[in-house]
Amino acid sequence: MPTITAQGKTFDCKPGANLRRALLEHGIDLYSPRANYVNCMGIGTCGTCAVAIEGNVSKANWRDVARRTLPPHDPQKSLRLACQTQVLGDIKVTKFEGFWGHESATAWTPQSSD
């Protein structure tokens, strides 16, 4: 089973699991405080679940690619939308500051919650 490490927690998931669902099921703060109330609930249109991922995940689908081409995201950054990503192997997830998780300062790393 793949292992996800995020916000100081490590847990297993099924191969092919949706990253957004897995993170939320394990109490990971995926969204900024305001985005907790205003997000697309996983359909890939808002871009607020953007994270950096190290490890084996699915290729970016058209929704992921399309949303990350729109501001404030930058398609040159190596972020992914958690809601459009399937976990294929062990991964480490980092979340950045900002409503869309697009800023350069980290909100949390795989090892810590701050």
Backbone as CSV, one residue per row, in Angstrom:
resi,resn,N_x,N_y,N_z,CA_x,CA_y,CA_z,C_x,C_y,C_z
1,MET,0.827,-1.187,0.000,0.000,0.000,0.000,0.871,1.250,0.000
2,PRO,0.484,2.244,-0.785,1.224,3.508,-0.772,1.123,4.206,0.582
3,THR,2.154,4.955,0.910,2.198,5.733,2.137,2.214,7.213,1.785
4,ILE,1.388,7.995,2.483,1.358,9.446,2.320,1.934,10.069,3.586
5,THR,2.874,11.001,3.414,3.406,11.770,4.535,3.059,13.231,4.282
6,ALA,2.324,13.818,5.228,1.878,15.204,5.087,1.571,15.783,6.460
7,GLN,1.968,17.005,6.681,1.664,17.752,7.903,2.021,16.971,9.167
8,GLY,3.166,16.285,9.130,3.648,15.554,10.290,2.968,14.212,10.528
9,LYS,2.131,13.771,9.594,1.448,12.483,9.723,1.858,11.574,8.581
10,THR,1.898,10.275,8.840,2.148,9.271,7.819,1.053,8.221,7.918
11,PHE,0.458,7.894,6.768,-0.636,6.915,6.750,-0.675,6.220,5.397
12,ASP,-1.302,5.062,5.382,-1.444,4.266,4.165,-2.736,4.619,3.448
13,CYS,-2.727,4.361,2.137,-3.953,4.484,1.342,-3.941,3.393,0.276
14,LYS,-5.063,3.196,-0.357,-5.145,2.218,-1.440,-4.448,2.761,-2.678
15,PRO,-3.826,1.907,-3.488,-3.251,2.369,-4.745,-4.349,3.007,-5.603
16,GLY,-4.073,4.181,-6.149,-5.054,4.886,-6.967,-5.997,5.773,-6.175
17,ALA,-5.786,5.871,-4.856,-6.651,6.704,-4.018,-6.553,8.164,-4.436
18,ASN,-7.656,8.878,-4.319,-7.680,10.311,-4.589,-6.954,11.022,-3.455
19,LEU,-5.963,11.833,-3.798,-5.134,12.478,-2.780,-5.954,13.418,-1.901
20,ARG,-6.829,14.205,-2.456,-7.650,15.133,-1.660,-8.441,14.376,-0.603
21,ARG,-9.131,13.345,-1.019,-9.949,12.568,-0.070,-9.093,11.944,1.018
22,ALA,-7.954,11.386,0.631,-7.073,10.739,1.610,-6.570,11.745,2.637
23,LEU,-6.162,12.925,2.183,-5.671,13.941,3.113,-6.775,14.393,4.067
24,LEU,-7.943,14.680,3.541,-9.045,15.146,4.393,-9.491,14.067,5.378
25,GLU,-9.526,12.806,4.936,-9.927,11.700,5.823,-8.974,11.545,7.006
26,HIS,-7.738,11.993,6.838,-6.748,11.862,7.909,-6.471,13.178,8.632
27,GLY,-7.380,14.127,8.496,-7.302,15.365,9.262,-6.227,16.335,8.825
28,ILE,-5.800,16.259,7.579,-4.795,17.170,7.058,-5.472,18.481,6.643
29,ASP,-4.894,19.608,7.048,-5.424,20.927,6.699,-5.044,21.267,5.261
30,LEU,-5.818,20.782,4.317,-5.515,20.955,2.896,-5.774,22.372,2.414
31,TYR,-6.731,23.051,3.014,-7.134,24.375,2.547,-6.712,25.472,3.517
32,SER,-6.515,26.678,2.980,-6.301,27.840,3.842,-7.613,28.067,4.599
33,PRO,-7.590,28.814,5.698,-8.819,28.991,6.485,-10.031,29.458,5.666
34,ARG,-9.848,30.448,4.797,-10.990,30.911,3.993,-11.399,29.887,2.946
35,ALA,-10.442,29.184,2.359,-10.757,28.202,1.320,-11.472,26.981,1.890
36,ASN,-11.420,26.793,3.212,-12.199,25.714,3.825,-13.685,25.875,3.529
37,TYR,-14.120,27.116,3.378,-15.541,27.399,3.171,-15.898,27.652,1.719
38,VAL,-14.905,27.998,0.917,-15.147,28.320,-0.489,-14.183,27.498,-1.333
39,ASN,-14.596,26.304,-1.701,-13.795,25.496,-2.620,-14.742,24.670,-3.473
40,CYS,-14.239,24.074,-4.506,-15.094,23.372,-5.479,-15.450,21.948,-5.061
41,MET,-15.019,21.537,-3.879,-15.343,20.213,-3.341,-14.780,19.063,-4.188
42,GLY,-13.693,19.347,-4.905,-12.993,18.270,-5.594,-13.253,18.115,-7.074
43,ILE,-13.875,19.096,-7.718,-14.123,18.934,-9.156,-13.039,19.569,-10.029
44,GLY,-12.049,20.204,-9.398,-10.895,20.699,-10.128,-11.021,22.083,-10.719
45,THR,-11.959,22.885,-10.238,-12.146,24.207,-10.827,-11.602,25.367,-10.000
46,CYS,-11.446,25.204,-8.693,-11.055,26.363,-7.875,-9.549,26.499,-7.719
47,GLY,-8.822,25.416,-7.645,-7.371,25.469,-7.513,-6.859,25.649,-6.102
48,THR,-7.730,25.602,-5.084,-7.297,25.854,-3.710,-6.616,24.653,-3.049
49,CYS,-6.651,23.494,-3.669,-6.022,22.308,-3.085,-4.644,22.039,-3.685
50,ALA,-4.035,23.046,-4.285,-2.722,22.883,-4.907,-1.659,22.547,-3.867
51,VAL,-0.870,21.532,-4.169,0.200,21.079,-3.283,1.411,20.665,-4.116
52,ALA,2.558,20.606,-3.471,3.760,20.042,-4.080,3.843,18.587,-3.644
53,ILE,4.176,17.710,-4.566,4.201,16.276,-4.285,5.536,15.694,-4.712
54,GLU,6.142,14.927,-3.812,7.327,14.136,-4.139,6.878,12.688,-4.136
55,GLY,7.104,11.993,-5.221,6.749,10.578,-5.270,5.884,10.250,-6.467
56,ASN,5.359,9.042,-6.464,4.660,8.484,-7.612,3.155,8.756,-7.560
57,VAL,2.706,9.636,-8.456,1.280,9.944,-8.586,0.894,9.894,-10.061
58,SER,-0.394,9.948,-10.328,-0.895,9.946,-11.698,-0.413,11.177,-12.457
59,LYS,-0.428,11.081,-13.774,-0.099,12.245,-14.603,-1.217,13.269,-14.445
60,ALA,-0.877,14.530,-14.617,-1.868,15.598,-14.511,-2.910,15.449,-15.622
61,ASN,-4.184,15.453,-15.233,-5.255,15.385,-16.224,-5.563,16.786,-16.759
62,TRP,-6.484,16.876,-17.700,-6.764,18.160,-18.347,-7.303,19.201,-17.379
63,ARG,-8.088,18.799,-16.375,-8.609,19.770,-15.402,-7.478,20.366,-14.565
64,ASP,-6.586,19.508,-14.117,-5.440,19.954,-13.326,-4.602,20.937,-14.140
65,VAL,-4.252,20.554,-15.343,-3.418,21.400,-16.198,-4.130,22.718,-16.507
66,ALA,-5.396,22.650,-16.885,-6.139,23.859,-17.258,-6.236,24.835,-16.085
67,ARG,-6.575,24.355,-14.893,-6.740,25.264,-13.762,-5.420,25.901,-13.357
68,ARG,-4.338,25.144,-13.419,-3.046,25.685,-13.018,-2.443,26.628,-14.052
69,THR,-3.078,26.796,-15.208,-2.629,27.802,-16.174,-3.259,29.160,-15.886
70,LEU,-4.246,29.210,-14.995,-4.934,30.459,-14.664,-4.354,31.080,-13.405
71,PRO,-4.271,32.416,-13.373,-3.779,33.095,-12.173,-4.644,32.779,-10.963
72,PRO,-4.070,32.759,-9.785,-2.697,33.138,-9.479,-1.707,32.000,-9.661
73,HIS,-2.152,30.847,-10.134,-1.218,29.739,-10.347,-0.300,30.040,-11.523
74,ASP,0.791,29.330,-11.556,1.785,29.470,-12.612,2.086,28.063,-13.116
75,PRO,1.816,27.789,-14.392,2.034,26.426,-14.899,3.487,25.963,-14.830
76,GLN,4.421,26.900,-14.605,5.831,26.535,-14.483,6.164,25.980,-13.097
77,LYS,5.302,26.245,-12.105,5.521,25.702,-10.764,5.130,24.228,-10.755
78,SER,5.789,23.466,-9.926,5.531,22.025,-9.878,4.459,21.687,-8.836
79,LEU,3.323,22.385,-8.901,2.206,22.073,-8.009,1.222,21.174,-8.734
80,ARG,0.398,20.506,-7.948,-0.678,19.676,-8.483,-1.932,19.942,-7.679
81,LEU,-3.087,19.722,-8.293,-4.347,19.799,-7.566,-4.578,18.447,-6.901
82,ALA,-4.670,18.445,-5.585,-4.861,17.188,-4.852,-6.136,16.480,-5.289
83,CYS,-7.161,17.249,-5.638,-8.451,16.653,-6.017,-8.394,15.908,-7.342
84,GLN,-7.385,16.169,-8.146,-7.268,15.538,-9.460,-6.088,14.575,-9.535
85,THR,-5.555,14.195,-8.383,-4.341,13.377,-8.327,-4.613,12.046,-7.642
86,GLN,-4.177,10.967,-8.277,-4.266,9.638,-7.688,-2.891,9.227,-7.165
87,VAL,-2.884,8.624,-5.993,-1.653,8.187,-5.342,-1.282,6.806,-5.879
88,LEU,-0.100,6.683,-6.474,0.333,5.415,-7.054,1.462,4.756,-6.275
89,GLY,2.127,5.531,-5.423,3.231,5.012,-4.615,3.425,5.908,-3.410
90,ASP,4.499,5.682,-2.688,4.782,6.506,-1.506,5.013,7.956,-1.927
91,ILE,4.389,8.894,-1.202,4.538,10.308,-1.531,4.728,11.157,-0.279
92,LYS,5.288,12.341,-0.500,5.411,13.371,0.530,4.746,14.621,-0.033
93,VAL,3.933,15.277,0.788,3.130,16.410,0.333,3.507,17.662,1.123
94,THR,3.651,18.776,0.402,3.930,20.081,1.008,2.848,21.054,0.567
95,LYS,2.352,21.861,1.501,1.332,22.884,1.213,1.948,24.257,1.414
96,PHE,1.637,25.172,0.505,2.152,26.530,0.579,1.074,27.491,1.056
97,GLU,1.493,28.652,1.514,0.586,29.686,2.008,-0.238,30.284,0.865
98,GLY,-1.257,31.025,1.238,-2.097,31.719,0.274,-3.411,31.007,0.068
99,PHE,-4.407,31.756,-0.344,-5.743,31.199,-0.556,-5.693,29.990,-1.493
100,TRP,-4.905,30.087,-2.556,-4.792,29.000,-3.525,-3.573,28.121,-3.277
101,GLY,-2.866,28.337,-2.191,-1.660,27.554,-1.923,-0.573,27.813,-2.941
102,HIS,-0.506,29.039,-3.427,0.391,29.384,-4.524,1.600,30.223,-4.110
103,GLU,1.639,30.682,-2.864,2.736,31.554,-2.438,4.011,30.750,-2.198
104,SER,5.121,31.444,-1.987,6.403,30.742,-1.828,6.643,30.229,-0.408
105,ALA,6.009,30.841,0.595,6.179,30.386,1.983,5.371,29.106,2.216
106,THR,5.937,28.181,2.978,5.247,26.928,3.243,4.251,27.069,4.399
107,ALA,3.089,26.467,4.222,2.094,26.375,5.293,2.441,25.181,6.166
108,TRP,2.794,24.059,5.529,3.278,22.875,6.237,4.070,22.003,5.273
109,THR,4.918,21.169,5.857,5.763,20.265,5.089,5.336,18.830,5.400
110,PRO,5.953,17.859,4.741,5.607,16.481,5.091,5.877,16.155,6.569
111,GLN,6.959,16.736,7.122,7.364,16.388,8.477,6.705,17.222,9.564
112,SER,6.252,18.436,9.239,5.729,19.302,10.313,4.447,20.005,9.907
113,SER,3.730,20.501,10.901,2.467,21.185,10.646,2.652,22.690,10.517
114,ASP,3.855,23.199,10.646,4.058,24.641,10.502,5.171,24.962,9.533
